[in-house]
Amino acid sequence: MAFDAFALILTMLALGMLFARLKVLPDNAAETLNLVVLYVCLPAAVLIYVPRLHVDVSLAGLIATPWLLALATIALVALATRLFKFRRDEHAVLLLCVALGNTSFIGYPMVRALLGESALPYAVVYDQFGTFVLLSTFGLYVLAKYGGDAPPTARQILLRIVKFPPVWALVLGLTVMPEQPPGWIAAALQKLADALLPLVMLAVGLSIQLKLPRDEVKPLALGLLLKLVLMPALALLLGLAFGMRGDMLQVNVLESAMPTMITAGALAIAHNLAPRLAAALVGYGILLSLLTLPAWAWVLQHTTP
């Protein structure tokens, strides 16, 4: 693991939390930083790493894993709801916050820090073909079913996908972007992509919430256990079953071990679905992942082919 990258993650997270406490930045600073990442840094990272990816059938398992884990989430959350008598809104939040991981904003820099730059193309595949499409389909369905909205139409889902900036970069990366672009283009894209890590962690620090919902401790503990421990363990088994090795297998597990997607928590809160639980799953998940992700990286490096 690159110590300097991990130190930067901790430093920017701490700065964000400090700035939020001191109120030195505008209230919408985190939202603005996230938009910069979404429209500038993330597409730049996709344009750099996707052309280096050699597309073959072995990627099918990497794409399938988040979808299979979503199915496992549905089954496990349904079982837990029956056993522990969770409320309907708690059930919905667990579906969203366990199935949808932060595989881009936090996933890309953490994969780079823990595994190195060569592993990033696999992280892009997992995120763009897995998590993002899941958010735009499964995520919207859960919000509609439990939040009182009308179910999204196929056209609405397609428009959401088309309007997502990194998708444009993905199309360009798979078609016209060369693996070795001119030096000035490569240097500019690299600088923009490198800004992803500090901007994201600063935004996370500004928006993180750690208020413990005492009457929702059970669903919080279960959600964290499923997201940070069980899902990556299942991803490891799936990766081995699909015949993955090396960087691909390690990325498959680490991306599955990422904490809850901030957007998933925000959408649950916006739909008034157990808002304290959603905020706690995001906040505690990010902090705990700073321990669990290096632990998973260590396990993978010492046990996998």
N, C-alpha and C positions, 0 to 999 in steps of 0.2 A: 504494500500500500504506500502511495506517495504521501509522506508525512506532511509536506508543505500544503498539499491540496486539502487534506483533512483539517489541518490547523486553520486554513482559510475558511473552511466551512464553519467551524466552531466560532471563529472570530466574528464573521459576518452575522451569524445567528445571534451571538451575544450583543453585538452592536445594535441590531434591529430591535431586540427586546429592551435595550437601554434607551434607545431613541423613542420607542413607544411609551416607555414609562415617563420620560422627561418631556414628551410632547414637543420635540424640536422640529418635527416634520409635519406637513399637512396631513389631515385625516385620511386623504385618499392616496397617500404616498405608496402604500403597498399595492393598491390597484394599478397605479400608474407604472410602477416597476414591473408588475406582472404583464402588462400590455406591451412594454418594451421587449421583454423576454419573448412573448408570444409572437410579435410581429417582426422582430429583428434577430435576436440571438438564436432562438430555436430553429428558424428556417436556415440560418447560416450553418448551424451544426449539421442539419440534415443534408444540406448541399455539399458539405465537406465529406461526410462519412458514407452516405448512400452509394455514390459512384464507386467506392472501394469494395462494395459488397458484390460477391460473385453469386448470382442467383442460381440456386439449384434446388432439387427436391428435398434436401436436408433441412431447408428452412421451414418446411411444412409443420414440423413439430414445434418449432419456435412460435409460429403464428397460432397454432392450435392450443398451446398451453394456456394462455389467459382465458380462452373460451371454455376450456374444460374446467379450469379453476372456478369460473363463474357458475358453472353447473354444480360443482361441489359446494360452493357457497350457498346456493339456493337450498340444497338438501340439508346442509349442516345448520344453517340458520333456522330452517323450518323445524328441525329436530330440537334445537335449543329453545325456540319459542314455545314448543309444546311442553318441554321439560320444566322450563323456568317461568312460564306464563308471562312472557314479555308482551308489552302493549303493541298494538298495531303499528304505531309510529316508530317504536324502538326496532321492531322487525324490519321496517323499511330502511331505516338508517343503517342497520347492520348489513343488509343486502348491498346498499350503495358503497359503504365504507370498507367492506371486506373485498368485494369484487373489483373495485376500482382503485388501483394503486397509483402513486405519483411517479410514473415510469419515465416522464420526460423532464420536468422542471428539476426534480431531485434525482431521478434515475440516471440521466446522462452524466451529470458531474460525479455522482457517487460511483458509477461503473468505471468512469475514467480514473477516479482516485484509487479505487480498489483493484482494478484489473489492468488498467492501462488503456491507451488510446486505440489499440488494435481491436479491442472488444466493442467499441462504440457502434459500429455498423449493425451488430446484432441487437443492441439496445434499441436502435431506431426501428428495426423490423418489429420487435416485440411491442413497442409503444404504438407505432402508427397503424399496424395491421391488427393489433390486439386491443390494447387498452382504449385508444381513442375511438375506434369503431364501437367498442362495448359501451362507452359513455354515450355515444350518439344513438344507440339502439336500446340496449338493456337499461342503461341509466335513465333515459327518457321514459321508457315504459314503466319503471318502478315509480318515478315521480308522478306520472299520470295516474297510475293505479292507486297509489297511497296518498297523493297530494291533492286529489280532487280535480285535476285537469282532464281535458279530453285526450285520449290516446293520440300520440303523434302519428301523422300520416307518413307514408313512404316518401312523399315529396318533401315534407319538413325535415325528415332525417337526412335525405340526400342533400338538401340545401345546407344543412348544418355542417355536413362533411365537406362540401365544396367550399364553404366560406372559411374553413379553418386554414390559416396561413401556412403552417408546416406541410399541409397536404399539397399545396402548390409546389413547395420546395421538393417534396417527395417525387412528384411527377417529373419535375425538371431533372432531379438527381438520377432517376431511372431511365431518362431518355437522352437529353442533350448535354448534360453536364459531364465533362471528361473526368476520368480518374485523376489525371494530373493537369489541372487547369493552369493557365499562365501564372507566373509567380506573384504578380501584384494582386490578382484575384484571390489566389489561395491565401496570401498573407492577410488581406482584408477580411476574408471570411473567418480565418482562424482567430483574429483579434475579436471579432464580434461574438464568435462561439465561446471564446475564453471568458467573455463578460457574463455568460449565463450563470456560472456558479456564484460569484459574489452578489449579483443582483437578485437571484432567486433566494439565497439564504438571508439577505437583508430584508427582502419582502416577507419571508416566512417569519423572521424575528419580529417584524412590525405588527404582524397580524395574529401571531400564535396566542391561543387562549388555553389556560391551564386550570380553569375552575372545575373542580371535581364535583360532578353531580352525584351527591351521596345516595340518592334514591335510585340511581342508575348505575351503581358500581358493577353489578353483575353483567349487564350487557356491555359495559365499557371493558371489563376484564376479558370477557369472551371475545369481543371484537379484536382487541389487541393480540390475544393469543392466536386467533385464527389468522390475522393479517400478517403478523411478524414471525410466527413459528410454523403453524400447520400448512399454510399455503406454500411457502418455499419448500417445505419437506415434501409435499405432494408434487411440486414442480421438479424436484430432484428425481423422484421416481418416474415421472412422465418423461423427463429428459433422457434418462437411461433407457426407458422403454422405446423411445424414438431413435435410439442409437446416437445421441449427441455426445460430443467429446470436447475437451479443451475449452476455449473461450465461449463457444456457443452454449455449452452446458452450464458454465458458470454464470453467464448472463441470464439464461433462462431461470435460474434459481434466484439470483440477486434481484432481477426485475420483479419477480413474484414476491420478494421480501420487502419491497418498498412500502413505506407507510401510506396511509390513505391519501388519495388525491384531494388536494385542497378544494378543487372545483366541486367534487362530489359532496364534501361537507358543506360548502357554501350553498349549493343547490338545495340540500336537505333543509338547511336553516331558512332559506328563502321560502320554502314551501311549508314552514312551520312543522317539520317532522323532527321531533325530539331535538330541538336546537342545541341544548346543553350537551347532550350525548354526542351529537355530530361534531361540535367544536372540540370536545375533549378527545374524541378518537383521532382527530387531525393533530391536535397539539401534542398529546402524550405519545402518539404514534411517531411523530417526527423526532422527538427527543429520545425515545427508546430505540429508534432505528439507528441512532448514532452508535449504539452498542451492539444491536443485533446484526446489522449489516457487516461490520468487520468480523463478527463471530462467524457468520455464514461464509464469508470470504475465506477465513482461516480453515473452516471445515472442508470447503470445496478444494482448496489447494493441497490439503493433506489426505483426502480420501477419494477424489475422483480422477478418472483417466484423462 
